Amino acid sequence: MSDEPYLVVGLGNPGPAYLANRHNVGFLVLDILGDRAGGRFKAHKGRSDVLAGRLGGVRAVLAKPRSYMNESGGPVSGLTAFFKIPPERLVVVHDELDLPYGALRLKLGGGDNGHNGLRSITRSLGTREYLRVRFGIGRPPGRQDPADYVLRDFAAAERKDLAFHLDRTADAVETLIKAGLEPAQNAFND
């Protein structure tokens, strides 16, 4: 088994105004993984906050880009180049409108499904063949604009079990990098 590290990127928007937004679920999961790795995120020249450590015995570089969501590709491609991480060892944790709240899906490759962060990463890397951990946030109610919905905080009813869902997503990331995609899908895909 290779000891090459994985790059685990959580997508979100920087700054306190966005902290608890649905769109920031990637950052929230990375905070849990950072605690598990026993380290602190530090500013990296690649416009990201980075923590290098181990998750479940596997080397991992955890990263939260300091760019806005739609510009995530620059920091992510910079980190893959700096740490020499091939696309198949890149894991992107992000929110997903097309999954019900709290549902999880892990996959390799695919389209961006209208997600500006994924679109930016795919464009910067020149490939769609990277791992994704998709956290369901559900569709906006009524006629609410999806762009507005993702930039709102989780609803009170969602917050009641948000910690459970975030923890489960962190478990899924650990299983993915330790055991591989198929076992992680079997254990966590809803």
N, C-alpha and C positions, 0 to 999 in steps of 0.2 A: 504494500500500500504506500502511495506517495505521501511524502510529508510536505508537499507544496501547499501553501496556504490557500484558503478560500477568501474571496473578498465578499463580505456581506454588507450591502448598502441598504439603508432604510431611507425611503423617500419622504420628503416633507418640505415645509417652507421655514426659513429661519426667522427667529424673532419671537418674543413673548406673545404677540397678538395672535399667532397661529398655533400656539402650543397644543391646545386640546382639540383642534379641528380634526374632522374626519380625514382630511387629506394628509394629516401628519401621523397617521397610524404607523408608518415605517419608522419614524423617529422614536415613537413610544415603544415599539418592539426592540429597537436597537438599544434603548436605555436599559431594558431588562437584560438583554444579552451582555451588555457592558458590565452590569452588576455581576452576572454569572461568571464572566471572564476575570473578574476581580481587578479591573483597571479603571482608568479615567480617560475620557476622550480628550485629545489635545489637538490644537490647531495644526494642520498640515499644509505645506505649501501648495498642495493640489486643491485649495479652496474647499476643504472638508475638515470636519472634526473626526479624528481617527484614533482607534484603540487597537493595538496588536496584542493578541493573547491566544488562549486556547479555549475551545468550547468542546466539551465532551472528549478531551484529549486530542482534538484536531486543531492545527494552527489556523487561525482566522484573523483577518484584518477587518474590523468593523468600521463603517464609515457613514457619516451623516453629512451630505453635501451642504455647503453654506450658500448655495445658490437657490434661486426660486425654482419651484418644481419644473417649470417648462424649460429650464436651462441646466437640468441635472446631468446631461450628457457630457459636458466639458469636464466637470470634476470627476465623474466616473471614469471616463476614458483616460484622464490624467493619472488616476490611481491605478488602473489596470496596467498602464505603461510603467509607472514608477515601481510597482511591486511585482511586475512581470507575471500578471495573472491572466491566463487564457479565458475567453468568454465562457467556456463550460465550467469554470470554477468561480464565476460571478453569480451571486444570489441577490436578487432585488426584492425587497419587501415593500409592498405597496397596497393602497386601498383599491377596492374594486366595486364599482357601482352595480355590476350585473350579477353579483352574488348577494344573497340575503345577509342581513347584519350578523356578524360573527362566524359566517361560513368560511372555510379555508379551502384553497385549491393550490396545489403545487404543480408546476409544469416547466418544461423546457421549451423555449421558443414560443412562436405564435405572434399574432398581431399586437398592436398597442391598444386596440379597443377604445380609441378616443382618449387615452390617458397621456397627457402631455409630457409627463416625466419619462414614461417608457418610450414615447416617440423620440424624445431628445436623446436618450441613451442609445437607442437603435441607430439613429442617424450618426451619432458620434463614433460608435463602435464599428459601424458598417455591417452589423449582423444582428439578427433577432435571436440567435442561438445562445441565450443565457438563461439561467434558472430564475423562476419567479415564484414568490410566495404571495398569493393574492388573498387579502383580508376583506371579506364582504362588508360593505357599508350600506347595501341596499339602495334602492332608487328613491329619489326625492318624492315627498308626498305631493299630490295634486299636480299643479302646473309649475312648481318651483323649478327654477333653472338649475340644472346639475352643477354648473360652475359655482353658483351661489351655495348650493347644498354642501358641496365638499369642503367649502371654507367656513362652515359653521361647526360649532362644538357638537359633540355627541349629545343626544337628547337625554333627559334625566332617566328615562326608562332604560336606555342603552348603557348609561354609566353604571347602573346597578351591577351588571356582570361584565363590564368592559375589562377589568383587571384579569378575570378568568380567561377571556378570549385572547388578550394580549399575551398572557403567560403560555397558553396553548400554542399560539403562533410562534413564540420563542422556542418552545419544545419542538415544533415542526422544523424550524431552521436547524436546530442542533441535530435532529434525526437525519435531515437531508444531507448535512455535510459529513456526518459520521457513518451513516448506513447507505446513502445513495438515494436517488430520486424515487425508484419504484417502491422500496420499503416505506419511505416517508409518505408517498401518495396513499399507499394501502392503509397506513396508520391514521392519516389526518384529513385526506380529501373528504369533504362533505358531499 
